[in-house]
């Protein structure tokens, strides 16, 4: 038997109304994430150091913990100093020119709800993207229950939600990849003709296990065995490659971030289904902090 994963998740929907002329181009998640980080650092940093590594407050600063996500002291589960962030962010431009953001917070990461939403509001007022379009906050809502698609105005007295768990596994489900999915195998990114459900399942098992270890309770699971049972073939797949590049102000160059878009249908193993369901909120692959790897699941 495999342990059924649970995790506290809050999904917020923020609607921003343009307050100046201009437009966002392509995938705006990178621009919003960068502006949010800049605003949060300005509000949280008390030392004035140019970078977080080596700072005495690195393990207690909201900006460092949420954005730099240093590996906790004494934690040997992760091979690098950078660990998964306690949030995910997806941005899209609506048909009427407004910006709609989905911000998910995980486990102990719920403590960053106020700092991150305030940082987004300040960033919006300062201007987002190459055109520096300014926005005002039109609505701030929370989804309840998780995964329902029902959003209500966020209450200042929002109580921490109970750990969420996936509904019963369906016989079949359809998955829609809404932003580029960047998965690697044998040290290279997979295209639409190569990618398999096993690649997505293995990535989600590792990612959810890491988030639970960092921000909730570690999972007691055989991750290799879970990845193995997630090798169900696509029942059908309509996938394509989407090229995209973002400009890195740190590296002063454009970075290619293309990935797979489209949809597929699969008969998920019950042990793997919870990881796929949670994937709608935690996202998958490389670039999740920039809004990549966002998908929706429809049970059939």
C-alpha positions in Angstrom: 0.0 0.0 0.0 1.2 3.5 -0.8 0.6 6.4 1.6 -2.0 8.8 0.5 -0.4 12.3 0.3 -2.1 15.3 2.0 -1.0 18.9 2.0 -2.6 22.2 3.1 -3.1 24.3 0.0 -4.6 27.8 -0.4 -5.3 28.9 -4.0 -5.9 32.6 -4.4 -7.2 34.4 -7.5 -6.1 38.1 -7.9 -7.7 40.2 -10.6 -5.7 43.3 -11.7 -7.3 46.1 -13.8 -5.1 48.2 -16.1 -4.5 51.7 -14.8 -2.2 52.8 -17.7 -1.7 52.1 -21.4 0.4 49.1 -22.7 0.1 45.4 -22.9 1.7 42.2 -21.7 3.3 40.0 -24.3 3.4 36.2 -24.3 3.5 34.4 -20.9 3.4 37.1 -18.3 4.2 34.9 -15.3 7.9 35.7 -15.4 7.2 39.4 -15.4 4.8 39.2 -12.5 7.0 36.9 -10.5 10.1 39.1 -11.0 8.1 42.3 -10.0 6.7 40.5 -6.9 10.1 39.4 -5.8 11.5 42.9 -6.2 8.7 44.4 -4.2 8.9 41.8 -1.5 12.7 42.2 -1.1 12.3 46.0 -0.8 9.8 45.5 2.0 11.5 42.6 3.8 15.3 43.1 3.6 16.7 44.9 6.6 20.4 44.4 6.0 20.8 45.9 2.5 23.1 43.1 1.3 23.1 42.8 -2.5 22.5 39.0 -2.3 21.0 36.6 0.2 23.8 34.0 0.5 26.0 34.8 3.5 23.3 37.0 5.1 22.8 36.4 8.8 19.0 36.7 8.3 18.8 34.3 5.4 16.9 31.7 7.4 14.3 34.2 8.8 13.7 36.8 6.1 10.4 36.5 4.2 12.0 37.3 0.9 14.9 34.8 1.3 12.6 32.0 2.5 9.9 32.5 -0.1 12.1 33.4 -3.1 15.6 32.2 -2.6 14.3 29.1 -0.7 17.6 28.1 1.0 18.0 24.5 2.0 17.2 24.2 5.7 20.2 23.7 7.9 21.0 20.0 8.5 18.6 18.9 5.7 20.3 16.3 3.6 17.3 15.2 1.5 18.2 17.8 -1.2 21.4 17.7 -3.2 21.5 21.5 -3.9 21.1 24.6 -1.8 18.0 25.7 -3.8 14.8 23.9 -2.8 11.2 24.2 -4.1 9.4 27.4 -3.3 6.4 27.4 -1.0 4.2 28.9 -3.7 3.3 28.7 -7.3 2.2 31.6 -9.6 0.3 31.6 -12.9 -0.6 34.7 -14.8 -2.9 35.1 -17.8 -4.4 38.1 -19.7 -8.2 37.9 -19.9 -10.2 38.8 -23.0 -10.9 42.3 -21.6 -7.3 43.1 -21.0 -7.2 42.4 -17.2 -4.5 40.3 -15.6 -5.7 37.2 -13.6 -3.2 35.6 -11.3 -3.5 32.3 -9.5 -1.3 32.1 -6.4 -1.0 28.8 -4.5 0.6 28.5 -1.1 1.7 25.2 0.4 1.8 24.0 4.0 3.8 26.3 6.2 4.1 28.6 3.2 0.6 30.0 4.1 2.5 32.4 6.4 3.5 34.3 3.3 -0.1 35.0 2.2 -0.1 38.6 3.3 3.5 39.5 2.3 3.1 38.0 -1.2 -0.3 39.5 -2.0 0.9 42.9 -0.7 4.0 42.6 -2.8 1.9 41.8 -5.9 -0.3 44.9 -5.3 2.7 47.1 -4.9 4.4 45.6 -8.0 1.2 46.2 -10.0 1.1 49.8 -9.0 4.7 50.3 -10.1 4.3 48.7 -13.5 4.6 45.2 -15.0 6.5 44.0 -18.1 8.4 45.9 -20.8 5.6 48.5 -21.2 5.6 49.0 -17.4 1.8 48.7 -17.4 0.3 49.8 -14.0 -2.6 48.0 -12.5 -4.9 48.3 -9.5 -6.2 45.3 -7.6 -9.8 44.6 -8.6 -10.5 41.4 -6.6 -8.7 39.1 -4.2 -10.5 35.7 -3.8 -9.8 32.3 -2.3 -11.0 29.0 -3.8 -13.2 26.9 -1.5 -13.2 23.9 -1.5 -9.8 23.4 -3.2 -10.2 22.2 -6.8 -13.9 23.3 -7.1 -13.3 26.3 -9.2 -15.5 28.3 -6.8 -13.8 31.5 -5.6 -15.1 33.8 -2.8 -13.7 37.2 -1.6 -10.8 36.5 0.8 -11.7 37.1 4.4 -9.2 38.8 6.7 -10.0 36.1 9.2 -9.3 33.2 6.8 -8.6 30.1 9.0 -5.8 27.8 8.0 -7.4 25.0 5.9 -7.2 21.4 6.8 -4.8 19.3 4.8 -6.3 18.6 1.4 -6.5 15.1 -0.2 -7.4 14.1 -3.7 -10.9 12.7 -4.5 -11.3 9.1 -5.5 -9.3 8.0 -8.5 -11.4 8.0 -11.8 -11.2 5.3 -14.4 -10.0 7.9 -16.9 -9.0 11.5 -16.9 -8.1 14.2 -19.4 -5.2 16.6 -18.7 -4.9 20.0 -20.4 -1.4 21.5 -20.4 -2.1 25.3 -20.2 1.5 26.6 -20.0 4.7 25.0 -21.4 5.6 21.8 -19.6 9.4 21.3 -19.4 10.4 17.8 -18.5 13.8 16.3 -18.7 15.0 12.7 -19.4 18.6 11.7 -19.9 19.6 15.4 -19.4 17.5 16.8 -22.2 14.1 18.3 -22.5 11.3 16.2 -24.0 9.4 17.1 -27.1 5.7 16.2 -27.8 6.7 13.0 -29.7 8.9 11.8 -26.8 7.1 12.7 -23.6 5.2 10.0 -21.7 2.9 10.0 -18.8 5.6 8.3 -16.8 7.8 11.4 -17.1 5.0 13.6 -15.7 4.1 11.1 -12.9 7.7 10.7 -11.8 8.2 14.5 -11.7 5.1 15.1 -9.7 5.9 12.4 -7.2 9.3 14.0 -6.5 8.0 17.5 -6.4 5.1 16.8 -4.0 7.4 14.7 -1.8 9.9 17.6 -1.6 7.1 20.2 -0.8 5.7 17.9 2.0 9.2 17.4 3.5 9.9 21.2 3.5 6.5 22.7 4.4 4.4 19.8 5.9 5.0 16.2 7.0 7.4 14.0 5.1 5.8 11.3 3.1 6.6 7.7 3.9 6.5 6.3 0.4 8.6 4.2 -2.0 9.0 6.9 -4.6 10.7 4.6 -7.2 7.8 2.2 -6.9 5.3 5.0 -7.3 7.0 6.3 -10.4 7.0 2.7 -11.8 3.2 2.3 -11.4 2.7 5.7 -13.0 3.9 4.3 -16.4 0.4 4.1 -17.9 0.4 4.9 -21.6 -1.6 7.8 -23.2 -5.0 6.7 -24.4 -4.7 9.6 -26.8 -2.5 12.7 -26.9 -2.6 15.9 -28.9 0.6 17.7 -28.0 2.8 20.4 -29.6 5.9 22.3 -28.8 5.6 26.0 -27.8 8.6 28.2 -28.1 9.0 30.9 -25.5 11.8 33.1 -24.2 12.1 35.3 -21.2 14.6 38.1 -20.5 16.8 37.6 -17.4 17.9 40.9 -15.9 20.4 39.0 -13.8 22.0 37.4 -16.8 21.2 40.3 -19.1 20.1 38.0 -21.9 17.1 36.2 -23.3 16.6 32.6 -22.0 14.7 30.0 -24.1 12.0 28.3 -22.0 9.9 26.4 -24.5 7.9 23.3 -23.6 5.0 21.1 -24.4 1.3 22.2 -24.7 -1.8 20.4 -25.5 -3.9 17.6 -24.0 -4.0 13.9 -23.3 -6.1 11.2 -21.8 -4.9 8.5 -19.4 -6.2 5.8 -17.1 -4.3 6.8 -13.9 -3.3 4.2 -11.3 -5.0 4.9 -8.0 -1.7 5.3 -6.2 -0.5 7.9 -8.7 -3.8 9.8 -9.1 -3.3 12.0 -5.9 0.0 13.3 -7.2 -1.6 14.1 -10.6 -4.5 15.9 -8.8 -2.2 17.9 -6.6 -0.2 18.8 -9.7 -2.9 21.2 -10.7 -1.8 23.4 -7.8 2.0 22.6 -7.4 2.7 22.6 -11.2 5.3 20.4 -12.8 8.7 20.4 -14.6 11.2 23.3 -14.8 10.1 26.9 -14.4 7.2 26.4 -12.0 8.0 29.7 -10.2 7.6 31.5 -13.6 4.2 30.0 -14.2 5.3 27.0 -16.4 4.0 23.5 -16.0 0.4 24.6 -15.2 -2.3 22.1 -16.1 -5.9 21.1 -15.3 -7.3 17.6 -14.8 -10.8 16.5 -15.6 -12.0 13.2 -14.2 -14.1 11.1 -16.5 
